[in-house]
Amino acid sequence: MSQYHLVTLGCPKNEVDSEKLVGQLGADGFTATDDPDQAQLLVVNTCAFIGEARQESIDTILALAEHKGDGARLVVTGCMAERYGDELSDVMPEIDLVAGFGHALDDHGHDHGPAAGGPAATATSTAVEIGRKPSLPDFDLLNLPRPRSLRPWAYVKVAEGCDRACGFCAIPSFRGPQRSRPLPVILDEVEALDVQEIVLVAQDLAAYGRDQGVGERSIVPLVQAVSERVARTRLLYLYPSDLTDGLIDAICATGVPYFDLSLQHVSPPLVRRMRRWGNGDKFLRRIDDIRAREPDAAFRSNFIVGYPGETEEDHDQLLRFVEEAEVDWCGFFAYSPEDGTYAVDLDDQVDGELVAERLAELRELQDGITARRRDELIGSQVEVLVDAPGIARSHREAPEIDGVIGVPDHLAAGTLATLTVTGALGPDLEAE
């Protein structure tokens, strides 16, 4: 029986895609192996969001190529395949096939998608013009079945693509416009996964349903329906202008008041230059409003540092916001110029050494805030979901992203238990 070795890079959305590939490969007669030297099919699910992610993808491809045995094939899929297509295989002859997610592989790792020209064909890029609705591919990962989860939680991707035009982001150019999955299909997947916690993900999660041809839709019914089926429902990646009162209430009602807000910056001129909505004052008012409704709410956000034109005043505004908002978790990323985006041709590029200094200042500030907020939990009771013996999470921690809670080893994975926090070390807690 043929064996495959799969490496997944990037965000939770990529992890969902890989799980669906696992289901497809299993149906085609493959079995998984942790040893790439034994695999007849080597697959890398790549990330291409920023320069560092692309470099990691390239390094992984080259490292895996060293394990190719006689007759083995190295297949590259994911965002780099979607974005660069044939260009990737031209510069990396180690790759046997570049396959976008509109392309199926048979049990020899051959492409049978709509762009395939035969067993050795290289799939073409599936990039589409922003604003143009593409036809669905014959082989669509978004709606493929997936194996039952081996963990007590699972990501569920509810839509693909994005209709926004943020100045720094190339995702719409290769993932295409948003297409939402039908609600019954999502719920079938939720039930089949049979887990305690579902984490809903998409490029623009709160915009779920708007593209389905029945007028303005809301993600609220989806959140409510999922929460009826699992103990915990968590949402990742919320655009701030879509955080309506109804959505806030729906999130709080799930018992997981966790708000992952994609803010990116707070300086009004810079936010406009990013082609996004909002400013620091609006964001603070919304966070304060949520805390007034649900004092136990947890917050995560992320910010781009060094976007073209970012001044010292812009940076100071971001520092003040981080200090005032006191969100539980926060990521800071250096601006990455992306071909085809609005920002790539902007003037006033920020010096790399200055970006590094600003990143260090912000990260040091946030590390102190996170540690202080974790210390404040000592002595409190928390309901945890045990992910694995000794490791658990409360509503404040998203899987694989935030800190964890150390718990007694005798609690089995999948257990929901109420414990008392006894200690804190940086982002992590201990509970008994």
C-alpha positions in Angstrom: 0.0 0.0 0.0 1.3 3.5 -0.9 2.3 5.8 1.9 2.3 9.6 2.1 4.0 12.1 4.4 2.3 15.5 4.8 3.7 18.7 6.2 1.3 21.6 7.0 2.5 25.2 7.3 0.7 28.4 8.1 -2.7 29.2 9.7 -5.6 27.0 11.0 -7.3 27.3 7.7 -4.4 25.4 6.1 -4.7 22.8 8.8 -8.4 22.2 7.8 -7.3 21.8 4.2 -4.7 19.3 5.1 -7.2 17.2 7.1 -9.4 17.1 4.0 -6.4 16.0 2.0 -5.8 13.3 4.5 -9.4 12.1 4.0 -9.1 12.1 0.2 -5.7 10.3 0.3 -7.1 7.7 2.7 -10.0 7.1 0.3 -7.5 6.7 -2.5 -5.7 3.9 -0.6 -2.8 5.8 1.0 -1.7 5.4 4.5 0.2 8.1 6.5 3.8 7.7 7.7 5.9 10.0 10.0 9.0 8.8 8.1 9.4 10.8 4.9 12.1 8.3 3.7 9.3 5.6 3.5 6.8 7.7 1.6 5.9 7.4 -2.0 4.1 10.7 -1.9 5.6 13.8 -0.1 3.2 16.7 0.2 3.8 20.2 1.5 0.8 22.4 2.2 2.4 25.8 2.0 1.8 29.3 3.3 2.5 32.5 1.3 0.9 35.2 3.5 4.2 37.1 4.2 7.8 36.8 3.2 8.8 34.8 6.3 6.1 32.3 5.6 7.2 31.9 2.0 10.8 31.3 3.1 9.7 28.7 5.6 7.7 27.0 2.8 10.7 27.0 0.5 13.0 25.7 3.2 10.5 22.9 4.0 10.2 21.9 0.4 14.0 21.7 -0.1 14.4 19.7 3.2 11.7 17.2 2.2 13.2 16.8 -1.3 16.3 15.3 0.3 14.0 12.4 1.5 12.7 11.5 -1.9 13.3 7.8 -2.6 13.2 6.1 -6.0 9.8 6.7 -7.6 8.6 9.1 -4.9 6.9 12.3 -5.9 7.1 15.7 -4.2 3.8 17.6 -4.4 3.4 21.3 -3.3 -0.1 22.6 -2.6 -1.6 25.4 -0.5 -1.2 29.1 -0.9 2.2 29.1 -2.7 0.8 26.7 -5.3 -2.3 28.9 -5.7 -0.3 32.1 -5.9 2.7 31.2 -8.0 1.7 28.1 -10.0 4.1 27.1 -12.7 6.6 29.7 -11.6 7.3 27.7 -8.5 8.1 24.5 -10.3 10.3 26.4 -12.8 12.6 27.7 -10.0 12.5 24.5 -7.9 13.1 21.4 -10.1 12.9 19.2 -7.0 9.1 19.6 -7.2 7.2 17.0 -9.2 3.8 18.7 -9.1 2.5 22.1 -8.1 -1.2 21.5 -7.4 -3.7 24.2 -6.5 -6.7 23.2 -4.4 -8.8 22.9 -7.5 -6.8 19.8 -8.5 -7.1 16.2 -7.4 -4.3 13.7 -7.0 -4.6 10.0 -7.8 -2.9 7.2 -5.9 0.4 8.0 -7.7 0.3 11.7 -6.9 -0.8 12.6 -10.3 -3.0 15.6 -11.0 -6.5 15.0 -12.4 -7.9 18.5 -11.9 -9.3 20.6 -14.6 -5.9 22.1 -15.5 -4.2 18.7 -15.7 -2.6 17.8 -19.0 -1.6 14.3 -18.1 0.2 12.4 -15.4 3.3 14.7 -15.3 1.4 17.9 -15.8 1.9 20.8 -13.5 -1.3 22.5 -12.3 -1.6 26.2 -13.2 -2.3 28.9 -10.7 -6.0 29.4 -9.8 -5.7 33.1 -9.1 -8.7 35.1 -10.0 -9.5 38.8 -10.4 -10.7 40.4 -7.2 -14.5 41.0 -7.6 -15.0 38.3 -10.2 -16.8 35.2 -9.0 -14.9 32.1 -10.1 -16.7 28.9 -11.0 -16.2 26.2 -8.4 -13.5 23.7 -9.3 -14.4 20.1 -10.1 -12.4 19.1 -7.0 -13.1 21.5 -4.1 -11.4 21.0 -0.8 -13.8 23.4 0.9 -16.6 20.8 0.8 -14.7 17.6 1.0 -15.4 15.3 3.9 -12.7 14.9 6.5 -11.7 12.3 9.0 -13.1 12.3 12.6 -10.9 14.5 14.8 -8.3 12.8 17.0 -8.4 15.7 19.4 -11.3 17.0 21.5 -11.4 20.2 19.4 -11.3 20.9 15.7 -11.1 23.9 13.3 -14.0 24.2 10.8 -13.6 26.4 7.8 -16.9 28.0 6.9 -15.8 30.0 3.8 -13.0 30.4 1.4 -11.6 33.6 -0.2 -12.2 37.2 0.7 -14.0 40.2 -0.8 -12.0 42.9 1.0 -9.1 44.9 -0.5 -6.8 45.6 2.4 -3.7 47.4 1.2 -1.2 44.8 2.5 -3.0 41.5 1.7 -2.7 39.4 -1.4 -5.0 36.6 -0.3 -8.0 37.7 -2.6 -5.7 37.5 -5.6 -5.0 33.8 -5.2 -7.8 32.5 -3.0 -10.4 34.5 -4.9 -13.6 36.2 -3.7 -15.5 34.8 -0.7 -17.6 31.7 -1.1 -19.5 30.5 2.0 -20.4 26.9 2.6 -24.1 26.0 3.1 -25.2 25.9 6.7 -26.4 22.3 6.6 -23.0 21.1 5.1 -21.1 22.9 7.9 -23.4 21.4 10.6 -22.9 17.9 9.1 -19.2 18.3 9.4 -19.5 19.6 13.0 -21.5 16.5 14.0 -19.2 14.1 12.2 -16.1 15.5 13.9 -17.6 14.6 17.3 -15.6 17.0 19.5 -16.2 19.2 22.5 -15.0 22.4 20.9 -15.4 23.8 17.4 -13.2 26.7 16.2 -14.8 28.5 13.3 -12.3 30.0 10.8 -12.4 31.9 7.5 -10.4 34.7 5.9 -13.3 37.0 6.8 -15.4 35.0 9.3 -18.0 37.6 10.2 -18.9 38.1 6.5 -20.1 34.5 6.3 -23.2 34.1 4.1 -23.1 37.4 2.2 -22.1 35.8 -1.0 -24.9 33.2 -1.1 -27.3 35.2 -3.3 -30.1 35.8 -0.8 -29.2 39.3 0.3 -27.4 40.3 3.5 -26.8 37.3 5.7 -25.4 37.0 9.2 -23.1 34.6 10.9 -25.2 34.7 14.0 -27.5 31.7 13.0 -24.4 29.6 12.3 -22.9 30.4 15.7 -26.1 29.5 17.4 -26.6 26.3 15.5 -23.0 25.1 16.1 -23.3 26.0 19.9 -26.3 23.8 20.1 -24.2 20.8 19.0 -21.0 21.2 20.9 -19.9 22.4 24.4 -17.7 25.1 23.1 -17.9 27.4 20.0 -15.0 29.7 19.3 -14.6 32.3 16.5 -11.3 33.4 15.0 -10.5 36.4 12.8 -13.3 39.0 13.2 -13.1 42.2 11.1 -14.0 45.0 13.7 -16.7 46.8 11.7 -18.7 43.5 11.6 -18.7 43.0 15.3 -22.4 43.9 15.8 -24.4 43.8 19.0 -26.1 40.7 17.8 -22.8 38.9 17.1 -21.4 39.9 20.5 -24.4 38.6 22.2 -24.2 35.3 20.2 -20.6 34.8 21.1 -21.2 35.5 24.8 -24.1 33.1 24.8 -21.9 30.2 23.6 -20.0 30.3 26.9 -16.8 31.1 25.1 -16.6 35.0 25.3 -13.4 35.1 23.2 -13.0 37.9 20.7 -10.2 37.6 18.1 -10.3 41.1 16.5 -8.3 41.8 13.3 -7.3 45.4 14.0 -3.9 45.8 12.3 -3.3 49.4 13.5 -5.0 52.2 15.4 -3.7 55.4 13.8 -6.5 56.9 11.7 -4.3 58.1 8.8 -2.4 54.8 8.7 -5.6 52.7 8.9 -7.0 54.6 5.9 -3.7 54.0 4.1 -4.2 50.3 4.8 -7.7 50.6 3.2 -9.3 49.4 6.4 -12.0 50.6 8.8 -11.6 52.0 12.3 -9.2 53.7 14.7 -8.0 53.3 18.3 -10.9 55.2 19.9 -13.5 53.1 18.1 -11.7 49.9 19.0 -11.4 50.9 22.7 -15.1 51.8 22.9 -16.0 48.4 21.5 -13.7 46.5 23.8 -15.0 48.4 26.8 -18.6 47.7 25.7 -17.9 44.0 25.5 -16.3 44.0 28.9 -19.2 45.8 30.4 -21.5 43.0 29.1 -19.2 40.2 29.9 -16.4 41.0 32.4 -14.8 37.6 31.8 -14.3 38.2 28.1 -10.9 37.5 26.6 -9.4 39.4 23.7 -6.8 38.7 21.0 -5.6 40.9 18.2 -2.7 41.4 15.8 -1.0 44.5 14.4 1.3 45.2 11.4 4.4 47.3 12.3 6.3 49.3 9.6 3.5 49.7 7.1 4.6 52.3 4.5 4.2 55.8 6.0 4.1 54.7 9.6 5.5 57.6 11.7 6.8 57.8 15.2 3.4 59.4 16.1 1.6 56.4 14.6 3.8 54.0 16.6 3.2 56.0 19.8 -0.5 55.8 19.2 -0.2 52.0 18.9 1.8 51.8 22.1 -0.8 53.8 24.0 -3.6 51.7 22.6 -1.9 48.4 23.6 -1.4 49.8 27.1 -5.0 51.0 27.5 -6.7 48.0 25.8 -4.9 45.4 27.8 -6.0 42.6 25.5 -5.0 39.1 26.7 -3.1 38.1 23.6 -1.5 40.1 20.9 0.7 39.4 17.9 2.9 42.0 16.1 4.2 41.4 12.6 6.6 43.3 10.4 5.1 44.6 7.2 5.9 42.4 4.3 5.7 43.9 0.7 3.4 41.6 -1.4 3.3 41.7 -5.2 0.0 42.8 -6.5 -1.1 44.7 -3.4 -1.8 48.4 -3.1 0.9 48.9 -0.5 3.8 47.4 -2.5 4.1 50.6 -4.5 3.6 53.1 -1.7 6.3 55.6 -0.8 7.7 56.1 2.7 8.9 52.6 3.2 10.0 52.2 6.8 13.7 51.2 7.5 14.0 47.6 8.6 16.1 48.3 11.7 13.5 50.8 12.9 10.7 48.2 12.3 12.7 45.7 14.5 13.0 48.3 17.3 9.3 49.1 17.2 8.4 45.4 17.2 10.7 44.8 20.2 9.1 47.7 22.1 5.5 46.5 21.4 6.3 42.8 22.2 7.9 43.7 25.5 4.9 45.9 26.5 2.4 43.1 25.6 4.4 40.4 27.3 4.1 42.3 30.6 0.3 42.8 30.0 -0.3 39.2 29.3 1.8 38.1 32.3 -0.1 40.5 34.6 -3.5 39.4 33.3 -2.5 35.7 33.9 -1.3 36.5 37.4 -4.7 38.0 38.2 -6.4 34.7 37.6 -4.5 32.9 40.4 -7.1 31.7 42.9 -10.0 31.9 40.5 -12.0 28.9 39.3 -12.0 28.1 35.6 -13.8 25.5 33.5 -11.2 23.7 31.3 -11.3 21.4 28.4 -8.5 18.8 28.6 -6.7 18.6 25.2 -4.2 15.9 26.3 -3.1 14.5 29.6 -1.7 17.4 31.7 -2.7 20.1 29.1 -6.0 22.0 29.1 -7.6 25.3 28.1 -10.3 27.6 29.4 -12.4 29.9 27.2 -9.4 32.4 27.3 -7.1 30.2 25.3 -7.5 29.3 21.6 -5.8 26.0 20.7 -2.3 26.2 19.2 -2.2 30.0 19.5 -2.4 31.1 23.1 -1.1 29.8 26.4 -2.2 26.6 28.1 -3.2 25.4 31.5 -1.3 22.6 33.2 -3.8 20.2 34.9 -3.6 16.9 36.8 -2.5 14.0 34.5 -5.4 11.8 35.5 -7.9 14.0 33.7 -8.5 12.3 30.3 -8.5 14.2 27.0 -11.9 15.5 26.2 -12.8 16.0 29.9 -14.5 19.3 30.9 -13.7 20.1 34.5 -13.8 23.1 36.9 -10.5 23.7 38.6 -8.8 26.4 40.7 -5.8 28.3 39.2 -2.8 27.9 41.5 0.0 29.5 39.5 1.1 31.4 36.5 4.3 31.5 34.5 4.2 34.0 31.6 1.4 33.0 29.3 0.7 29.6 31.0 -1.3 28.7 34.1 -1.4 25.8 36.5 -4.7 24.5 38.0 -5.8 21.8 40.4 
